């Protein structure tokens, strides 16, 4: 296995300028600004906050109003802050504490969990290799593993330190799986479908996978030149996100990069490509990226809800297709969709398409 230089080691080495592989292309640099100043801006569009308190209310009017809000945010933005989501705040704090404790271990301790992408061992501790759209590196290290269903996960790959990592993360994954069902139901109703339709289409209880990725963005001496993660859309059906209250997530909305404010006790949620395809483009999978800064380490916990790789062919649902609204996406398995994004130059097309 080839040794990979960790971004954390680079950041702690005392460098004052970043290696050229981390410097973004000129056309991107024009839009990279100070994340703390961006977050303070009150003008311009803001990522919507959706209150899920009444998503299962007995009162049909109250319930419909909550579903309508969720639908509106999914049609317009495809990203939102969820509040009153039903996941205990103490559990979210335990998950964050366990992840931060793991990343505070010495790099050589974390290396015991190193993944090896060359041999297909993708779970574990890693850093982005230069196989992305423009062959550049991103200012982050990460830890990636399958979190749910329980019978498909491999606990031998999960951090043993801190001792609460496995218990807290397992409990959190179970809670998120229940939340995903509530959201799928509401989004199905929002499209005029049977409530259980979207969840069935992405694999149901047996097959939908929850993949956990902890993103660790060290302090960067030249944050105006780098990105923690480059512009992309998520391939998932839904993505749920926690973070350590350090801003960094940016969304490409109506032709401009908009920073997501930090909303206490909320969970971020993205609509991914999978739901965009099934809804024939009605629900939006928004282009987003991660900024870095020189003052604070940023950590985020992304859980990707993904269909099985080869068992399901993803294509617009027949109800979403008509003579006026033909299918916008060709039929592909989830694995083929990922392949297409990696090797079909789709990221460049996406950026220019969404900027047009």
C-alpha positions as CSV (number, residue, x, y, z in Angstrom):
1,X,0.0,0.0,0.0
2,X,1.4,3.4,-1.0
3,X,1.8,5.8,1.9
4,X,-0.4,8.9,1.5
5,X,0.5,12.2,3.0
6,X,-2.3,13.3,5.3
7,X,-3.6,16.8,5.1
8,X,-3.5,17.0,8.9
9,X,0.2,16.3,8.9
10,X,0.8,18.9,6.2
11,X,-1.2,21.5,8.1
12,X,0.7,20.8,11.3
13,X,4.1,20.9,9.7
14,X,4.3,24.7,9.9
15,X,4.0,25.4,6.1
16,X,2.9,28.9,5.2
17,X,2.0,28.2,1.6
18,X,0.2,25.2,0.4
19,X,1.6,22.7,-2.2
20,X,0.5,23.5,-5.8
21,X,-1.7,20.3,-6.0
22,X,-4.1,22.0,-3.6
23,X,-4.4,25.3,-5.4
24,X,-7.7,25.6,-7.3
25,X,-7.8,26.7,-11.0
26,X,-8.0,30.4,-11.6
27,X,-11.7,30.5,-12.6
28,X,-12.6,28.9,-9.3
29,X,-10.4,31.2,-7.2
30,X,-12.5,34.2,-8.1
31,X,-15.4,32.9,-6.0
32,X,-13.5,31.6,-2.9
33,X,-14.0,34.1,-0.1
34,X,-13.6,34.4,3.7
35,X,-16.0,31.9,5.1
36,X,-16.6,33.8,8.4
37,X,-17.4,37.0,6.6
38,X,-19.7,35.2,4.1
39,X,-21.6,33.6,7.0
40,X,-22.3,37.0,8.6
41,X,-24.1,38.3,5.5
42,X,-27.8,38.8,6.0
43,X,-28.7,39.8,2.5
44,X,-29.3,37.4,-0.4
45,X,-30.9,33.9,-0.4
46,X,-30.6,31.7,2.7
47,X,-30.8,27.9,2.9
48,X,-34.3,27.1,4.2
49,X,-34.9,25.8,7.7
50,X,-37.7,23.2,7.8
51,X,-39.5,22.3,11.0
52,X,-40.5,18.6,11.0
53,X,-42.5,18.8,14.3
54,X,-45.8,18.1,12.5
55,X,-44.6,15.7,9.7
56,X,-46.7,12.9,11.2
57,X,-49.4,15.1,12.9
58,X,-52.9,13.5,13.3
59,X,-54.4,16.7,12.0
60,X,-54.3,16.4,8.2
61,X,-54.2,20.2,7.6
62,X,-51.2,20.6,9.9
63,X,-49.5,17.6,8.4
64,X,-50.0,18.7,4.8
65,X,-48.6,22.1,5.6
66,X,-45.4,20.6,7.0
67,X,-45.1,18.3,3.9
68,X,-45.7,21.3,1.6
69,X,-42.8,23.2,3.3
70,X,-40.5,20.2,2.8
71,X,-41.6,19.7,-0.8
72,X,-41.1,23.4,-1.6
73,X,-37.5,23.4,-0.2
74,X,-36.8,20.2,-2.2
75,X,-38.1,21.6,-5.5
76,X,-36.3,25.0,-5.1
77,X,-33.1,24.3,-3.2
78,X,-32.6,20.6,-2.7
79,X,-30.9,21.3,0.7
80,X,-32.2,22.5,4.0
81,X,-31.7,22.6,7.8
82,X,-34.1,20.2,9.6
83,X,-35.2,21.2,13.1
84,X,-37.5,19.2,15.5
85,X,-36.3,16.1,13.5
86,X,-36.8,13.7,16.4
87,X,-33.1,12.8,16.9
88,X,-32.0,13.5,20.5
89,X,-29.5,16.3,20.7
90,X,-27.5,14.4,23.3
91,X,-27.1,11.6,20.8
92,X,-25.9,14.0,18.1
93,X,-23.4,15.4,20.6
94,X,-22.1,11.9,21.5
95,X,-21.6,11.2,17.8
96,X,-19.7,14.4,17.3
97,X,-17.6,14.0,20.5
98,X,-16.6,10.4,19.4
99,X,-15.7,11.5,15.9
100,X,-13.6,14.5,17.2
101,X,-11.9,12.2,19.7
102,X,-10.9,9.8,16.9
103,X,-9.5,12.6,14.8
104,X,-7.6,14.0,17.8
105,X,-5.6,10.7,18.0
106,X,-2.0,10.9,16.5
107,X,-1.9,10.3,12.8
108,X,0.1,7.1,13.2
109,X,-2.8,5.7,15.4
110,X,-5.4,6.6,12.8
111,X,-3.2,5.0,10.1
112,X,-4.1,1.6,11.6
113,X,-7.5,2.1,10.0
114,X,-6.1,3.3,6.6
115,X,-8.2,2.4,3.6
116,X,-6.6,1.3,0.3
117,X,-8.5,2.5,-2.7
118,X,-6.2,0.8,-5.1
119,X,-7.3,-2.6,-3.9
120,X,-10.9,-1.6,-3.5
121,X,-10.8,-1.3,0.3
122,X,-12.7,1.9,0.5
123,X,-13.8,1.8,4.2
124,X,-11.5,3.4,6.8
125,X,-9.3,6.4,7.2
126,X,-8.3,8.2,4.1
127,X,-7.4,11.3,2.1
128,X,-8.6,12.2,-1.4
129,X,-6.3,10.8,-4.1
130,X,-5.8,12.8,-7.3
131,X,-8.5,11.0,-9.3
132,X,-11.1,13.7,-9.2
133,X,-12.3,15.8,-12.1
134,X,-9.2,18.0,-12.4
135,X,-6.6,15.8,-10.9
136,X,-6.2,18.0,-7.9
137,X,-6.2,17.4,-4.1
138,X,-8.7,18.6,-1.5
139,X,-7.9,20.0,1.9
140,X,-9.4,17.1,4.0
141,X,-8.9,13.8,5.6
142,X,-11.9,11.5,6.3
143,X,-13.2,8.3,7.8
144,X,-15.7,6.3,5.8
145,X,-17.7,3.2,6.7
146,X,-21.1,1.5,6.1
147,X,-23.2,2.3,9.2
148,X,-26.6,0.5,8.4
149,X,-28.2,-2.0,8.0
150,X,-26.5,-3.7,10.9
151,X,-26.1,-7.1,9.1
152,X,-24.1,-5.5,6.3
153,X,-21.6,-3.5,8.4
154,X,-18.1,-4.6,9.4
155,X,-17.4,-3.4,12.9
156,X,-13.8,-4.5,12.7
157,X,-13.2,-1.5,10.5
158,X,-14.8,1.0,12.9
159,X,-12.7,3.0,15.4
160,X,-12.1,1.2,18.7
161,X,-11.1,4.5,20.3
162,X,-12.9,6.3,21.7
163,X,-14.9,3.5,23.3
164,X,-18.3,5.2,22.7
165,X,-17.8,5.5,18.9
166,X,-19.5,2.2,17.9
167,X,-22.4,2.5,20.3
168,X,-23.1,6.2,19.6
169,X,-22.7,5.8,15.8
170,X,-24.9,2.7,15.7
171,X,-27.7,4.4,17.6
172,X,-27.5,7.5,15.5
173,X,-27.7,5.4,12.2
174,X,-30.8,3.7,13.5
175,X,-32.4,7.0,14.3
176,X,-31.5,8.4,10.9
177,X,-33.0,5.4,9.2
178,X,-36.3,6.2,10.8
179,X,-36.0,9.8,9.9
180,X,-35.2,8.8,6.2
181,X,-38.5,6.9,6.1
182,X,-40.5,9.9,7.3
183,X,-38.8,12.1,4.7
184,X,-39.3,9.6,1.9
185,X,-43.0,9.4,2.8
186,X,-43.4,13.2,2.7
187,X,-41.5,13.6,-0.5
188,X,-43.6,10.8,-2.2
189,X,-46.8,12.5,-1.1
190,X,-45.3,15.8,-2.5
191,X,-45.0,14.2,-5.9
192,X,-48.6,12.8,-5.8
193,X,-47.3,9.2,-5.3
194,X,-48.3,6.5,-2.7
195,X,-46.5,7.3,0.6
196,X,-44.1,4.3,0.5
197,X,-43.2,4.6,-3.2
198,X,-39.9,6.5,-3.1
199,X,-38.5,4.3,-0.3
200,X,-39.4,1.2,-2.2
201,X,-37.7,2.6,-5.3
202,X,-34.4,3.1,-3.5
203,X,-34.3,-0.4,-1.9
204,X,-36.6,-0.3,1.1
205,X,-35.7,-1.4,4.6
206,X,-33.6,-4.3,3.5
207,X,-31.5,-2.7,0.8
208,X,-31.0,1.0,1.4
209,X,-27.5,1.6,2.7
210,X,-26.4,4.3,5.1
211,X,-22.8,5.2,4.6
212,X,-21.0,7.4,7.2
213,X,-18.3,9.8,6.1
214,X,-16.6,12.0,8.7
215,X,-14.9,14.9,6.9
216,X,-12.0,16.5,8.8
217,X,-10.8,19.8,7.4
218,X,-7.6,21.0,9.1
219,X,-6.7,24.7,9.4
220,X,-5.3,25.9,6.1
221,X,-2.6,28.6,5.8
222,X,-4.0,29.8,2.5
223,X,-7.8,29.1,2.6
224,X,-8.4,31.5,-0.3
225,X,-6.5,29.1,-2.7
226,X,-8.0,25.8,-1.6
227,X,-11.2,23.8,-1.2
228,X,-12.0,21.2,1.5
229,X,-14.2,19.4,-1.1
230,X,-14.7,20.5,-4.7
231,X,-18.0,21.3,-6.3
232,X,-20.1,18.2,-6.7
233,X,-23.7,16.9,-6.3
234,X,-24.3,13.9,-4.0
235,X,-25.1,10.6,-5.7
236,X,-27.2,9.4,-2.8
237,X,-31.0,9.5,-2.4
238,X,-30.7,11.7,0.7
239,X,-27.7,12.9,2.7
240,X,-27.9,13.9,6.3
241,X,-25.2,16.2,7.8
242,X,-24.0,17.2,11.2
243,X,-21.1,19.6,11.8
244,X,-19.1,21.1,14.6
245,X,-20.7,24.6,14.1
246,X,-17.8,25.9,11.9
247,X,-19.2,27.2,8.6
248,X,-17.9,25.9,5.3
249,X,-20.7,24.4,3.2
250,X,-21.5,26.4,0.1
251,X,-24.4,25.9,-2.3
252,X,-24.6,27.0,-5.9
253,X,-28.0,28.7,-6.0
254,X,-29.4,30.9,-8.7
255,X,-25.9,31.4,-10.3
256,X,-24.1,32.3,-7.0
257,X,-22.3,30.5,-4.2
258,X,-24.3,30.8,-1.0
259,X,-22.8,29.9,2.4
260,X,-25.0,27.7,4.7
261,X,-25.4,29.4,8.1
262,X,-24.8,27.2,11.2
263,X,-28.2,26.4,12.8
264,X,-27.9,24.9,16.4
265,X,-29.2,21.4,16.9
266,X,-30.3,21.1,13.3
267,X,-29.4,18.3,10.8
268,X,-28.6,19.4,7.3
269,X,-30.3,17.4,4.5
270,X,-29.5,17.2,0.8
271,X,-31.6,15.7,-1.9
272,X,-29.1,13.5,-3.9
273,X,-29.0,12.6,-7.6
274,X,-31.0,9.4,-7.0
275,X,-34.1,11.4,-6.0
276,X,-33.5,13.9,-8.7
277,X,-33.5,11.1,-11.3
278,X,-36.6,9.4,-9.9
279,X,-38.5,12.7,-9.8
280,X,-37.3,13.5,-13.3
281,X,-35.6,16.7,-12.1
282,X,-38.4,18.0,-10.0
283,X,-36.5,17.6,-6.7
284,X,-33.0,19.2,-7.0
285,X,-29.7,17.7,-6.3
286,X,-27.8,21.0,-5.6
287,X,-24.2,21.6,-6.6
288,X,-22.1,22.3,-3.4
289,X,-18.6,22.5,-2.1
290,X,-16.6,23.0,1.2
291,X,-14.5,26.0,2.0
292,X,-11.7,25.9,4.6
293,X,-10.2,28.5,6.9
294,X,-7.0,29.3,8.8
295,X,-8.5,29.7,12.3
296,X,-10.7,26.6,13.1
297,X,-10.7,23.0,12.2
298,X,-14.0,22.0,10.6
299,X,-15.5,18.6,11.0
300,X,-18.7,17.3,9.4
301,X,-20.5,14.0,9.6
302,X,-22.3,13.1,6.3
303,X,-24.5,10.0,6.1
304,X,-25.4,9.1,2.5
305,X,-28.6,7.0,2.1
306,X,-27.8,5.0,-1.1
307,X,-29.7,2.4,-3.1
308,X,-27.9,-1.0,-3.7
309,X,-25.3,-0.7,-6.4
310,X,-26.6,-3.1,-9.1
311,X,-30.0,-4.4,-8.1
312,X,-32.1,-1.4,-9.1
313,X,-32.2,0.5,-12.4
314,X,-32.6,4.2,-11.6
315,X,-34.7,6.1,-14.1
316,X,-37.5,8.7,-13.9
317,X,-40.7,7.2,-12.5
318,X,-43.4,6.8,-15.2
319,X,-45.7,9.2,-13.3
320,X,-43.0,11.9,-13.7
321,X,-42.8,11.6,-17.4
322,X,-45.1,13.0,-20.1
323,X,-45.1,14.3,-23.6
324,X,-44.5,17.8,-22.2
325,X,-42.0,16.6,-19.7
326,X,-39.9,13.7,-21.3
327,X,-37.4,11.7,-19.3
328,X,-34.3,13.8,-18.6
329,X,-32.1,10.9,-17.4
330,X,-31.3,7.6,-19.1
331,X,-31.8,4.3,-17.2
332,X,-28.7,3.4,-15.1
333,X,-27.9,1.3,-12.1
334,X,-26.5,3.2,-9.1
335,X,-23.0,1.8,-9.9
336,X,-23.3,3.0,-13.6
337,X,-24.4,6.4,-12.4
338,X,-21.3,6.7,-10.2
339,X,-19.1,5.5,-13.0
340,X,-20.7,8.1,-15.4
341,X,-20.0,10.9,-12.9
342,X,-16.4,9.8,-12.4
343,X,-15.5,9.2,-16.0
344,X,-18.1,10.9,-18.1
345,X,-16.7,14.5,-17.5
346,X,-20.1,15.1,-15.9
347,X,-18.8,17.4,-13.2
348,X,-17.5,19.9,-15.7
349,X,-20.8,19.7,-17.6
350,X,-22.7,20.0,-14.4
351,X,-20.9,23.1,-13.3
352,X,-21.3,24.8,-16.6
353,X,-24.9,23.6,-17.0
354,X,-25.9,24.8,-13.5
355,X,-24.1,28.1,-14.1
356,X,-25.8,28.8,-17.4
